Amino acid sequence: MSAFLTELQVENATGMDDGKWRLTAPLVYQSDVAGMTFTVPAGFISDYASVPRAPLVYWLCGDTSTMASVVHDAIYTYHWVDRATADAVLKEASAVTGVPAWRRAIMWAAVRAFGASHWDSRPITA
């Protein structure tokens, strides 16, 4: 069964109000969709969900799926799986944390439509 096996522990990564967060302990997520367990290492920096600050868009999807977004950011950084699976993991992990189905669908559609520009062609190994 998909589950977060650890809690999210972070600190402000820059000392500024710029939305960058550094993990102070590993975040571990077990995914049925990917058939594997992901361990996001301590020290990894995430901006959580990259949601435009347009009022309606942010109201619909902003400040949600924090833990799922960290895992998704790490998968996009390290390329542990292909991009389609990474996006499916975001949707799955959001469900695990109780994000409503309609919001998960919007977030999944947004990363499928606009995430390619963030998918680095040179994966970082970890």
BATITOR-971215 format. One record per residue (C-alpha): residue number from 1; y, x, z. Coordinates in nm, 2 decimals. Last residue first. Layout:
(loke NUM, (Y, X, Z));
...
This chain:
(loke 126, (1.02, 2.18, -0.58));
(loke 125, (1.07, 2.25, -0.94));
(loke 124, (1.39, 2.16, -1.12));
(loke 123, (1.34, 1.97, -1.45));
(loke 122, (1.53, 2.08, -1.76));
(loke 121, (1.59, 1.76, -1.97));
(loke 120, (1.80, 1.62, -1.69));
(loke 119, (1.78, 1.24, -1.67));
(loke 118, (2.13, 1.14, -1.57));
(loke 117, (2.24, 1.03, -1.92));
(loke 116, (1.91, 0.84, -1.95));
(loke 115, (2.00, 0.62, -1.65));
(loke 114, (2.22, 0.37, -1.83));
(loke 113, (2.00, 0.10, -1.97));
(loke 112, (1.68, 0.16, -1.77));
(loke 111, (1.88, 0.24, -1.46));
(loke 110, (2.08, -0.08, -1.50));
(loke 109, (1.78, -0.30, -1.58));
(loke 108, (1.61, -0.17, -1.26));
(loke 107, (1.92, -0.24, -1.05));
(loke 106, (1.95, -0.60, -1.19));
(loke 105, (1.58, -0.67, -1.13));
(loke 104, (1.59, -0.53, -0.78));
(loke 103, (1.89, -0.76, -0.70));
(loke 102, (1.70, -1.07, -0.83));
(loke 101, (1.39, -0.97, -0.63));
(loke 100, (1.57, -0.94, -0.30));
(loke 99, (1.58, -0.59, -0.13));
(loke 98, (1.34, -0.59, 0.16));
(loke 97, (1.28, -0.22, 0.21));
(loke 96, (0.94, -0.22, 0.03));
(loke 95, (1.10, -0.42, -0.26));
(loke 94, (1.35, -0.14, -0.31));
(loke 93, (1.06, 0.11, -0.31));
(loke 92, (0.90, -0.09, -0.60));
(loke 91, (1.22, -0.12, -0.81));
(loke 90, (1.30, 0.25, -0.76));
(loke 89, (0.94, 0.34, -0.83));
(loke 88, (0.96, 0.15, -1.16));
(loke 87, (1.26, 0.36, -1.26));
(loke 86, (1.07, 0.68, -1.19));
(loke 85, (0.77, 0.55, -1.38));
(loke 84, (1.00, 0.49, -1.69));
(loke 83, (1.15, 0.84, -1.64));
(loke 82, (0.82, 1.03, -1.64));
(loke 81, (0.68, 1.16, -1.31));
(loke 80, (0.76, 1.45, -1.07));
(loke 79, (1.07, 1.51, -1.28));
(loke 78, (1.25, 1.72, -1.01));
(loke 77, (1.60, 1.58, -1.04));
(loke 76, (1.52, 1.23, -1.16));
(loke 75, (1.24, 1.21, -0.91));
(loke 74, (1.48, 1.32, -0.64));
(loke 73, (1.74, 1.06, -0.73));
(loke 72, (1.48, 0.79, -0.73));
(loke 71, (1.36, 0.89, -0.39));
(loke 70, (1.71, 0.88, -0.26));
(loke 69, (1.78, 0.55, -0.43));
(loke 68, (1.47, 0.39, -0.26));
(loke 67, (1.60, 0.49, 0.08));
(loke 66, (1.95, 0.35, 0.01));
(loke 65, (1.83, 0.04, -0.17));
(loke 64, (2.16, -0.14, -0.11));
(loke 63, (2.52, -0.03, -0.07));
(loke 62, (2.63, -0.17, -0.41));
(loke 61, (2.42, -0.41, -0.61));
(loke 60, (2.59, -0.75, -0.65));
(loke 59, (2.92, -0.68, -0.47));
(loke 58, (2.95, -0.34, -0.65));
(loke 57, (2.91, -0.51, -0.99));
(loke 56, (3.15, -0.79, -0.90));
(loke 55, (3.42, -0.55, -0.76));
(loke 54, (3.40, -0.27, -1.01));
(loke 53, (3.30, 0.03, -0.80));
(loke 52, (3.03, 0.14, -1.04));
(loke 51, (2.69, 0.18, -0.86));
(loke 50, (2.53, 0.52, -0.83));
(loke 49, (2.28, 0.43, -0.57));
(loke 48, (2.24, 0.70, -0.30));
(loke 47, (2.48, 0.99, -0.37));
(loke 46, (2.19, 1.23, -0.30));
(loke 45, (2.16, 1.59, -0.17));
(loke 44, (1.82, 1.74, -0.09));
(loke 43, (1.84, 1.97, 0.21));
(loke 42, (1.52, 1.84, 0.36));
(loke 41, (1.27, 1.78, 0.08));
(loke 40, (1.19, 1.45, -0.09));
(loke 39, (0.82, 1.41, -0.04));
(loke 38, (0.67, 1.17, -0.30));
(loke 37, (0.32, 1.03, -0.25));
(loke 36, (0.12, 0.94, -0.56));
(loke 35, (-0.02, 0.66, -0.77));
(loke 34, (0.31, 0.61, -0.95));
(loke 33, (0.32, 0.23, -0.90));
(loke 32, (0.13, 0.25, -0.57));
(loke 31, (0.39, 0.48, -0.42));
(loke 30, (0.38, 0.65, -0.09));
(loke 29, (0.73, 0.77, 0.01));
(loke 28, (0.82, 1.07, 0.23));
(loke 27, (1.18, 1.16, 0.32));
(loke 26, (1.20, 1.52, 0.45));
(loke 25, (1.44, 1.59, 0.73));
(loke 24, (1.81, 1.67, 0.74));
(loke 23, (1.86, 1.50, 0.40));
(loke 22, (2.21, 1.57, 0.26));
(loke 21, (2.45, 1.29, 0.17));
(loke 20, (2.72, 1.28, -0.09));
(loke 19, (2.94, 0.96, -0.09));
(loke 18, (3.27, 1.14, -0.13));
(loke 17, (3.43, 1.07, 0.21));
(loke 16, (3.45, 1.44, 0.29));
(loke 15, (3.25, 1.68, 0.51));
(loke 14, (3.05, 1.78, 0.20));
(loke 13, (2.69, 1.69, 0.26));
(loke 12, (2.75, 1.41, 0.52));
(loke 11, (2.43, 1.41, 0.72));
(loke 10, (2.10, 1.24, 0.66));
(loke 9, (1.78, 1.12, 0.81));
(loke 8, (1.58, 0.85, 0.62));
(loke 7, (1.27, 0.75, 0.82));
(loke 6, (0.92, 0.87, 0.73));
(loke 5, (0.61, 0.72, 0.58));
(loke 4, (0.80, 0.48, 0.34));
(loke 3, (0.54, 0.24, 0.21));
(loke 2, (0.34, 0.14, -0.09));
(loke 1, (0.00, 0.00, 0.00));
